Amino acid sequence: MPKQTFFNLHQDKRKKLIESAEIEFTRVPLFEASIANIIKMAGISRGSFYQYFEDKDDLYFYLLEAKLNKAKKTFIGFLEKHQGDLIEALVEMYFYFLTTLSDEEEKNFLRNALLYTSYKVESSFSSMFDTYLDNQEFIKITGLINRQCLNISGDKELLHIFKILSALAFNNLIEKTVKGLTDTEAMESFKLSVNLIKQGIYKIEIDRAEV
């Protein structure tokens, strides 16, 4: 997270630094990004940069989390729209990612995040749905879910559903990026995956003694 000195900056200076960072992280992935380029565009010294952030990773994940937090609020809206249907809300959320990222810079930022992913990047994306790290958000989101649609017995199983679905969404975004799938192809693939989860993969219930 940024240091308090960053938030104490004048709004225009904060905006300039963020815009400069977005340009650099859009141009190249995190490991190739240059602090020198960022501070040159932002018009600040290297010393000033380290008063605001620990390093470029700190700045990068601040930007990524901000983008995903915005998307999380949209996801809550989809849950309300679909009357708590988790699968339908997630499908529309995936479509939202595909269609709202029409801006080339946004696409490149996401592309760099997905192509050069790390555990921390994946965790950031997963936090959109796997909200156990923030109890208040978990209560808010799970309170909107229609549990009558789900074959679960409590919050513990609901957490696992979030983990499964968030991993599925993340991996489908990677597949689209790596394979260069069209939006239509990506949506078809994602819908197929979530429908298999929704319907189940077994035709009949397996005798527990045989498992």
N, C-alpha and C positions, 0 to 999 in steps of 0.2 A: 504494500500500500504506500501511497505517497506520504511524505513527511508533512507535518503541519505547515511548514514554510511554503509548501506548494499551494495550499488552500488559502494562505494569507496573501498570495500574489493578487495583483489587480486582475480582474476578469479578462481583460484584453490580453495580458501577458500569459495567463493560463491557457487561453484559447490559442494563442500563437504557438505555444510549446506543444500542445496537443495536436494541432494541425500539422506541425513539422514532423512530429513522431509518426503520425498516420501516413504521411507521404513516404517516409523512409521505410516503414514496415509494410507498406503496399509495394514498394519498389523491390524489396528483397525480403527473404525470411529472417526470423529473429537472429539466427547465428551469424548472418552476414551483415546485419544492420550496423551502422556506424553512429556512435554518439557524436563524433565530429560533424557529421552531416546534419544531425538533428539540431545541435546547438548553433551551427552556422545559420540554418534557416530560421531558427527561433530568435537569433540575435542575442544569445546569452553566453556567458563564459562556462568552461567546463566545471569550474569550482561552484558556480551557481547551480548547475545541473545536479551535482551531488548534494546540494542543500535541499533539493526537492525530491530526488529519488535515490535509492541505494545503487542502482545500476540500470542498464537498458532493459533487463528482464523485468524489473520492478515496474518500469514505465509501460512495457508491452502488455503485461498482464492486467495492469490497471485499465488500459484501453479495451482489452478483450473482455474483461469482466463488465465494463460499462455497456458494451454492445450487447452482451448476453443478458444483462439485467433488464435492458429495454425489451428484449425478446421475451423474457420471463413474464413481464407485465402483459404482453400481448397474449401469451399462453393462458394466463388467467382469464382474459377476455374470451378466449375460445372455449374454455371450460364452461363459462357462464352461458355462452351462446348455444352450446350443445347440451345444456342441462346436465352437466356433470359426466357426460360420456367421455371417458379418458382417451379411448382410441380415436374417436372422431376428432377430438380436440388436438391430439398429437398429429394426425394426418394433415389437418389444416395448418398446424404449426410448421410442419415440414414444407408444405406448399408456400407458406409465408416466407420461409428462408429462400426458397428458389425464386420467388417472384419479386420480393422486395429488394433483393440484392442485385437489382438491374444496373446500378451504378458500377462502372468498371473498377473504380478504386475499391469499393466495398468487396467486390468479387475477388480482387487480387489479394486483399487483406485476408479474407477467409481462405482463399486458396493456399496462401503461404502457411496459414495456421494448420490446415489439414494435411498438406503434403509433407510438412516437416514437423509432424506432431510429436508430442512427448506426453508422458504421464500427466504432467501439469496442465497441458493444453486439453487433453481428454477430460481431466477432472473439471476444468472450467466449463466445458460444454455439458458435461453430465450434471453439473450443479443446476442447470436450468430445470431439470425434472427431478433429480435426486436431491431433495431439499432437506435431508436430515441434518445437515450442518447448521441450518438456521431454523430453529424450532418454530418461530413465529410464522415464517413463510410456509413451513410444512403444515402447520395448523390451518393457515388460510387456504392453501391449495387443496389439501385433503378434505377440508370442509365443503368444498364445492363438488367433489367427486360423488357421483351416484354409485354407491357401493353395492346396490342391488344388482348392478350389471356385472359385478366381479365375483369370482369364486374364491373369496378370501375370508379369513376369520378375524383379522385384526390389522393393526398398524404395521406390525413386523412384516407381514406378507405384502402389504401395500408398498413398503419400502423396497422390497425385492422387485416388485413390478416396475417401480420407477427406475431401478437400476437396469433392468433388462431392456426396457423401452428406450432409455436414454442412450445405452450402448448401441442399440439397434439404429437409432437415428444418427448417431455420430458416425458409425461405420458405413451407413448408406451415403452420408455426405462425402466421406472419403472415397467411396466407390465411384460416385458421380464425378468427383474431381479428378481422380487418377485415370479413369476410363474415358473421361470426356463425354459422359452421357448427356443427352438432352434433358430438359426439364420434364418432358413427358415420360421418357424412359426411366428417369430417376423416380418419378412419382409412381409409376407402375410397379417398379421393383419394391419400393417402400410399402405400398399398399398390399402387395402380395405377402410380404414378411409380417406385417402387423395383423393381417387377416388370418394367417396361420396361427399366430399366437391367440387371437380372439376366438377362433374356432377350435383350437387344439389340434394336435398332430396324430392322436390316436382315434380310431373309429369307435373302439369300445373301451370301457374301463378295464384296466389291467388288474388282475387279482394281486393284491398287495403281497401275498405270500410268495408270488413268483418273481417279485422285483428284488 
